[in-house]
Amino acid sequence: MTENNVILLGPPASGKGTQARQLAAHLDVPCLGTGKLLRNEIDNGSVIGLEAKEFIESGQYVPDEIILKMVETWLSENPHGWLMDGFPRTIPQAEALQESAMPTRVIVLDVPQDELEFRITKRRECTSCGVTFAVNSNDDNTCPECGTNTLVSRADDALESFKVRYQNYKELTLPLFDYYASLGLLNKVDGTSSPEEVFSEILKIVES
Protein backbone atom coordinates (compact mmCIF):
# COMPACT_ATOMS: atom_id res chain seq x y z
CA MET A 1 0.00 0.00 0.00
CA THR A 2 1.32 3.44 -0.95
CA GLU A 3 2.16 5.63 2.00
CA ASN A 4 0.25 8.87 2.38
CA ASN A 5 2.50 11.89 2.79
CA VAL A 6 0.01 14.75 2.73
CA ILE A 7 0.58 18.49 3.09
CA LEU A 8 -2.45 20.62 4.02
CA LEU A 9 -2.02 24.33 3.28
CA GLY A 10 -4.22 27.38 3.71
CA PRO A 11 -4.29 30.87 5.22
CA PRO A 12 -4.75 31.48 8.96
CA ALA A 13 -8.28 30.53 10.11
CA SER A 14 -8.98 28.50 6.96
CA GLY A 15 -9.83 25.39 8.99
CA LYS A 16 -6.55 23.52 8.48
CA GLY A 17 -6.41 22.31 12.10
CA THR A 18 -9.91 20.84 12.06
CA GLN A 19 -9.41 19.10 8.71
CA ALA A 20 -5.93 17.89 9.66
CA ARG A 21 -7.17 16.15 12.82
CA GLN A 22 -9.93 14.34 10.90
CA LEU A 23 -7.71 13.38 7.98
CA ALA A 24 -4.88 12.11 10.16
CA ALA A 25 -7.33 9.91 12.06
CA HIS A 26 -8.88 8.65 8.81
CA LEU A 27 -5.50 7.81 7.28
CA ASP A 28 -4.08 6.59 10.60
CA VAL A 29 -0.96 8.72 10.24
CA PRO A 30 0.74 11.15 12.66
CA CYS A 31 0.00 14.85 12.18
CA LEU A 32 2.62 17.58 12.36
CA GLY A 33 1.31 21.01 13.33
CA THR A 34 4.27 23.34 13.66
CA GLY A 35 2.18 26.04 15.32
CA LYS A 36 1.13 23.78 18.17
CA LEU A 37 4.65 22.38 18.53
CA LEU A 38 6.06 25.89 18.75
CA ARG A 39 3.48 26.96 21.33
CA ASN A 40 4.41 23.92 23.41
CA GLU A 41 8.08 24.90 23.16
CA ILE A 42 7.20 28.42 24.31
CA ASP A 43 5.15 27.11 27.25
CA ASN A 44 8.05 24.84 28.23
CA GLY A 45 10.53 27.71 28.04
CA SER A 46 12.86 25.76 25.75
CA VAL A 47 15.64 27.34 23.70
CA ILE A 48 13.58 27.00 20.51
CA GLY A 49 10.54 28.38 22.32
CA LEU A 50 12.38 31.46 23.53
CA GLU A 51 13.73 32.08 20.03
CA ALA A 52 10.30 31.70 18.43
CA LYS A 53 8.22 33.63 20.99
CA GLU A 54 9.09 37.09 19.74
CA PHE A 55 8.22 36.22 16.14
CA ILE A 56 4.90 34.53 16.96
CA GLU A 57 3.63 37.25 19.28
CA SER A 58 4.26 39.93 16.63
CA GLY A 59 2.49 37.86 13.95
CA GLN A 60 5.69 37.14 12.03
CA TYR A 61 6.76 33.80 10.61
CA VAL A 62 9.34 31.96 12.67
CA PRO A 63 12.66 31.71 10.74
CA ASP A 64 13.17 28.59 8.64
CA GLU A 65 16.19 27.33 10.56
CA ILE A 66 14.16 27.09 13.79
CA ILE A 67 11.22 25.34 12.14
CA LEU A 68 13.40 22.93 10.17
CA LYS A 69 15.17 21.73 13.31
CA MET A 70 11.83 20.65 14.75
CA VAL A 71 10.55 19.12 11.51
CA GLU A 72 13.68 17.07 10.86
CA THR A 73 13.49 15.56 14.34
CA TRP A 74 9.78 14.81 13.88
CA LEU A 75 10.29 13.17 10.47
CA SER A 76 13.03 10.92 11.85
CA GLU A 77 10.51 9.67 14.40
CA ASN A 78 7.66 9.29 11.84
CA PRO A 79 9.12 7.96 8.58
CA HIS A 80 6.15 5.87 7.35
CA GLY A 81 3.35 8.19 6.28
CA TRP A 82 2.40 11.57 7.71
CA LEU A 83 0.21 14.65 7.48
CA MET A 84 1.63 18.17 7.75
CA ASP A 85 -0.71 20.94 8.92
CA GLY A 86 0.49 24.24 7.47
CA PHE A 87 4.06 23.20 6.71
CA PRO A 88 6.01 24.05 4.61
CA ARG A 89 5.23 27.78 4.55
CA THR A 90 8.05 29.00 2.30
CA ILE A 91 9.87 27.84 -0.81
CA PRO A 92 13.12 27.14 1.12
CA GLN A 93 11.15 24.98 3.58
CA ALA A 94 9.53 23.09 0.70
CA GLU A 95 12.88 22.50 -0.97
CA ALA A 96 14.38 21.25 2.30
CA LEU A 97 11.42 18.90 2.76
CA GLN A 98 11.79 17.50 -0.77
CA GLU A 99 15.32 16.40 0.10
CA SER A 100 14.21 14.30 3.07
CA ALA A 101 10.55 13.31 2.59
CA MET A 102 8.53 13.92 -0.57
CA PRO A 103 4.76 14.56 -0.29
CA THR A 104 2.29 12.49 -2.29
CA ARG A 105 -0.50 15.14 -2.19
CA VAL A 106 -0.60 18.87 -1.46
CA ILE A 107 -4.07 20.20 -0.61
CA VAL A 108 -4.90 23.91 -0.31
CA LEU A 109 -7.97 25.23 1.52
CA ASP A 110 -9.11 28.28 -0.45
CA VAL A 111 -10.88 30.93 1.70
CA PRO A 112 -11.20 34.69 0.91
CA GLN A 113 -9.82 37.28 3.33
CA ASP A 114 -13.15 38.73 4.47
CA GLU A 115 -14.36 35.28 5.54
CA LEU A 116 -11.08 34.65 7.36
CA GLU A 117 -11.38 37.90 9.32
CA PHE A 118 -14.92 36.96 10.40
CA ARG A 119 -13.71 33.54 11.55
CA ILE A 120 -10.86 35.08 13.55
CA THR A 121 -13.34 36.87 15.81
CA LYS A 122 -14.99 33.53 16.62
CA ARG A 123 -11.89 31.34 17.09
CA ARG A 124 -10.96 29.99 20.51
CA GLU A 125 -8.31 27.62 21.87
CA CYS A 126 -8.77 25.23 24.79
CA THR A 127 -5.96 25.68 27.29
CA SER A 128 -6.61 22.17 28.66
CA CYS A 129 -6.45 19.99 25.52
CA GLY A 130 -5.08 22.43 22.93
CA VAL A 131 -7.90 22.06 20.37
CA THR A 132 -8.76 25.16 18.29
CA PHE A 133 -12.26 25.74 16.89
CA ALA A 134 -14.94 28.38 16.25
CA VAL A 135 -17.59 29.29 18.82
CA ASN A 136 -21.16 30.25 17.96
CA SER A 137 -21.27 33.00 20.55
CA ASN A 138 -18.69 35.10 22.34
CA ASP A 139 -20.24 33.79 25.57
CA ASP A 140 -19.38 30.16 24.75
CA ASN A 141 -16.70 28.90 27.13
CA THR A 142 -17.02 25.12 27.07
CA CYS A 143 -14.65 22.97 25.02
CA PRO A 144 -16.59 20.43 22.90
CA GLU A 145 -13.57 18.13 22.93
CA CYS A 146 -12.79 17.77 26.65
CA GLY A 147 -15.70 19.59 28.33
CA THR A 148 -13.65 22.05 30.38
CA ASN A 149 -14.45 25.76 30.64
CA THR A 150 -10.99 26.89 29.60
CA LEU A 151 -11.46 28.59 26.22
CA VAL A 152 -9.36 31.63 25.36
CA SER A 153 -8.70 33.80 22.33
CA ARG A 154 -5.19 33.13 21.06
CA ALA A 155 -2.73 36.00 21.30
CA ASP A 156 -2.05 35.77 17.56
CA ASP A 157 -5.79 36.01 16.76
CA ALA A 158 -6.07 39.77 17.36
CA LEU A 159 -7.33 41.25 14.08
CA GLU A 160 -4.27 43.44 13.50
CA SER A 161 -1.96 40.48 14.15
CA PHE A 162 -4.05 38.39 11.76
CA LYS A 163 -3.66 40.99 9.00
CA VAL A 164 0.13 40.83 9.38
CA ARG A 165 0.04 37.02 9.27
CA TYR A 166 -2.22 37.05 6.21
CA GLN A 167 0.10 39.45 4.37
CA ASN A 168 3.03 37.17 5.23
CA TYR A 169 1.01 34.22 3.94
CA LYS A 170 0.44 35.96 0.59
CA GLU A 171 4.09 36.93 0.23
CA LEU A 172 5.74 33.73 1.49
CA THR A 173 3.29 30.84 1.06
CA LEU A 174 1.34 31.62 -2.12
CA PRO A 175 4.49 30.99 -4.23
CA LEU A 176 4.30 27.38 -3.01
CA PHE A 177 1.21 26.89 -5.17
CA ASP A 178 3.19 27.28 -8.39
CA TYR A 179 6.03 25.22 -6.91
CA TYR A 180 3.82 22.23 -6.12
CA ALA A 181 1.71 22.67 -9.26
CA SER A 182 4.91 22.27 -11.29
CA LEU A 183 5.46 18.94 -9.51
CA GLY A 184 1.91 17.82 -10.27
CA LEU A 185 0.97 17.67 -6.59
CA LEU A 186 -1.29 20.70 -6.02
CA ASN A 187 -5.03 20.32 -5.32
CA LYS A 188 -7.39 23.14 -4.26
CA VAL A 189 -10.54 22.75 -2.14
CA ASP A 190 -13.21 25.40 -1.48
CA GLY A 191 -12.71 26.09 2.22
CA THR A 192 -15.90 28.16 2.56
CA SER A 193 -18.10 25.06 2.49
CA SER A 194 -19.17 23.30 5.68
CA PRO A 195 -16.43 21.34 7.50
CA GLU A 196 -18.15 18.10 6.45
CA GLU A 197 -18.22 19.10 2.78
CA VAL A 198 -14.60 20.25 2.87
CA PHE A 199 -13.52 16.93 4.40
CA SER A 200 -15.46 15.00 1.77
CA GLU A 201 -13.63 16.87 -1.01
CA ILE A 202 -10.27 16.27 0.69
CA LEU A 203 -10.99 12.54 0.88
CA LYS A 204 -11.78 12.44 -2.85
CA ILE A 205 -8.34 13.89 -3.55
CA VAL A 206 -6.43 11.66 -1.13
CA GLU A 207 -8.18 8.48 -2.23
CA SER A 208 -8.05 9.17 -5.98
C-alpha positions as CSV (number, residue, x, y, z in Angstrom):
1,M,0.0,0.0,0.0
2,T,1.3,3.4,-1.0
3,E,2.2,5.6,2.0
4,N,0.3,8.9,2.4
5,N,2.5,11.9,2.8
6,V,0.0,14.8,2.7
7,I,0.6,18.5,3.1
8,L,-2.4,20.6,4.0
9,L,-2.0,24.3,3.3
10,G,-4.2,27.4,3.7
11,P,-4.3,30.9,5.2
12,P,-4.8,31.5,9.0
13,A,-8.3,30.5,10.1
14,S,-9.0,28.5,7.0
15,G,-9.8,25.4,9.0
16,K,-6.6,23.5,8.5
17,G,-6.4,22.3,12.1
18,T,-9.9,20.8,12.1
19,Q,-9.4,19.1,8.7
20,A,-5.9,17.9,9.7
21,R,-7.2,16.1,12.8
22,Q,-9.9,14.3,10.9
23,L,-7.7,13.4,8.0
24,A,-4.9,12.1,10.2
25,A,-7.3,9.9,12.1
26,H,-8.9,8.7,8.8
27,L,-5.5,7.8,7.3
28,D,-4.1,6.6,10.6
29,V,-1.0,8.7,10.2
30,P,0.7,11.2,12.7
31,C,0.0,14.8,12.2
32,L,2.6,17.6,12.4
33,G,1.3,21.0,13.3
34,T,4.3,23.3,13.7
35,G,2.2,26.0,15.3
36,K,1.1,23.8,18.2
37,L,4.7,22.4,18.5
38,L,6.1,25.9,18.8
39,R,3.5,27.0,21.3
40,N,4.4,23.9,23.4
41,E,8.1,24.9,23.2
42,I,7.2,28.4,24.3
43,D,5.2,27.1,27.2
44,N,8.0,24.8,28.2
45,G,10.5,27.7,28.0
46,S,12.9,25.8,25.7
47,V,15.6,27.3,23.7
48,I,13.6,27.0,20.5
49,G,10.5,28.4,22.3
50,L,12.4,31.5,23.5
51,E,13.7,32.1,20.0
52,A,10.3,31.7,18.4
53,K,8.2,33.6,21.0
54,E,9.1,37.1,19.7
55,F,8.2,36.2,16.1
56,I,4.9,34.5,17.0
57,E,3.6,37.3,19.3
58,S,4.3,39.9,16.6
59,G,2.5,37.9,14.0
60,Q,5.7,37.1,12.0
61,Y,6.8,33.8,10.6
62,V,9.3,32.0,12.7
63,P,12.7,31.7,10.7
64,D,13.2,28.6,8.6
65,E,16.2,27.3,10.6
66,I,14.2,27.1,13.8
67,I,11.2,25.3,12.1
68,L,13.4,22.9,10.2
69,K,15.2,21.7,13.3
70,M,11.8,20.7,14.7
71,V,10.5,19.1,11.5
72,E,13.7,17.1,10.9
73,T,13.5,15.6,14.3
74,W,9.8,14.8,13.9
75,L,10.3,13.2,10.5
76,S,13.0,10.9,11.9
77,E,10.5,9.7,14.4
78,N,7.7,9.3,11.8
79,P,9.1,8.0,8.6
80,H,6.1,5.9,7.4
81,G,3.3,8.2,6.3
82,W,2.4,11.6,7.7
83,L,0.2,14.6,7.5
84,M,1.6,18.2,7.8
85,D,-0.7,20.9,8.9
86,G,0.5,24.2,7.5
87,F,4.1,23.2,6.7
88,P,6.0,24.1,4.6
89,R,5.2,27.8,4.5
90,T,8.1,29.0,2.3
91,I,9.9,27.8,-0.8
92,P,13.1,27.1,1.1
93,Q,11.1,25.0,3.6
94,A,9.5,23.1,0.7
95,E,12.9,22.5,-1.0
96,A,14.4,21.3,2.3
97,L,11.4,18.9,2.8
98,Q,11.8,17.5,-0.8
99,E,15.3,16.4,0.1
100,S,14.2,14.3,3.1
101,A,10.6,13.3,2.6
102,M,8.5,13.9,-0.6
103,P,4.8,14.6,-0.3
104,T,2.3,12.5,-2.3
105,R,-0.5,15.1,-2.2
106,V,-0.6,18.9,-1.5
107,I,-4.1,20.2,-0.6
108,V,-4.9,23.9,-0.3
109,L,-8.0,25.2,1.5
110,D,-9.1,28.3,-0.5
111,V,-10.9,30.9,1.7
112,P,-11.2,34.7,0.9
113,Q,-9.8,37.3,3.3
114,D,-13.2,38.7,4.5
115,E,-14.4,35.3,5.5
116,L,-11.1,34.6,7.4
117,E,-11.4,37.9,9.3
118,F,-14.9,37.0,10.4
119,R,-13.7,33.5,11.6
120,I,-10.9,35.1,13.6
121,T,-13.3,36.9,15.8
122,K,-15.0,33.5,16.6
123,R,-11.9,31.3,17.1
124,R,-11.0,30.0,20.5
125,E,-8.3,27.6,21.9
126,C,-8.8,25.2,24.8
127,T,-6.0,25.7,27.3
128,S,-6.6,22.2,28.7
129,C,-6.5,20.0,25.5
130,G,-5.1,22.4,22.9
131,V,-7.9,22.1,20.4
132,T,-8.8,25.2,18.3
133,F,-12.3,25.7,16.9
134,A,-14.9,28.4,16.2
135,V,-17.6,29.3,18.8
136,N,-21.2,30.3,18.0
137,S,-21.3,33.0,20.6
138,N,-18.7,35.1,22.3
139,D,-20.2,33.8,25.6
140,D,-19.4,30.2,24.7
141,N,-16.7,28.9,27.1
142,T,-17.0,25.1,27.1
143,C,-14.6,23.0,25.0
144,P,-16.6,20.4,22.9
145,E,-13.6,18.1,22.9
146,C,-12.8,17.8,26.6
147,G,-15.7,19.6,28.3
148,T,-13.6,22.0,30.4
149,N,-14.4,25.8,30.6
150,T,-11.0,26.9,29.6
151,L,-11.5,28.6,26.2
152,V,-9.4,31.6,25.4
153,S,-8.7,33.8,22.3
154,R,-5.2,33.1,21.1
155,A,-2.7,36.0,21.3
156,D,-2.1,35.8,17.6
157,D,-5.8,36.0,16.8
158,A,-6.1,39.8,17.4
159,L,-7.3,41.3,14.1
160,E,-4.3,43.4,13.5
161,S,-2.0,40.5,14.2
162,F,-4.0,38.4,11.8
163,K,-3.7,41.0,9.0
164,V,0.1,40.8,9.4
165,R,0.0,37.0,9.3
166,Y,-2.2,37.1,6.2
167,Q,0.1,39.4,4.4
168,N,3.0,37.2,5.2
169,Y,1.0,34.2,3.9
170,K,0.4,36.0,0.6
171,E,4.1,36.9,0.2
172,L,5.7,33.7,1.5
173,T,3.3,30.8,1.1
174,L,1.3,31.6,-2.1
175,P,4.5,31.0,-4.2
176,L,4.3,27.4,-3.0
177,F,1.2,26.9,-5.2
178,D,3.2,27.3,-8.4
179,Y,6.0,25.2,-6.9
180,Y,3.8,22.2,-6.1
181,A,1.7,22.7,-9.3
182,S,4.9,22.3,-11.3
183,L,5.5,18.9,-9.5
184,G,1.9,17.8,-10.3
185,L,1.0,17.7,-6.6
186,L,-1.3,20.7,-6.0
187,N,-5.0,20.3,-5.3
188,K,-7.4,23.1,-4.3
189,V,-10.5,22.8,-2.1
190,D,-13.2,25.4,-1.5
191,G,-12.7,26.1,2.2
192,T,-15.9,28.2,2.6
193,S,-18.1,25.1,2.5
194,S,-19.2,23.3,5.7
195,P,-16.4,21.3,7.5
196,E,-18.2,18.1,6.5
197,E,-18.2,19.1,2.8
198,V,-14.6,20.2,2.9
199,F,-13.5,16.9,4.4
200,S,-15.5,15.0,1.8
201,E,-13.6,16.9,-1.0
202,I,-10.3,16.3,0.7
203,L,-11.0,12.5,0.9
204,K,-11.8,12.4,-2.8
205,I,-8.3,13.9,-3.5
206,V,-6.4,11.7,-1.1
207,E,-8.2,8.5,-2.2
208,S,-8.1,9.2,-6.0
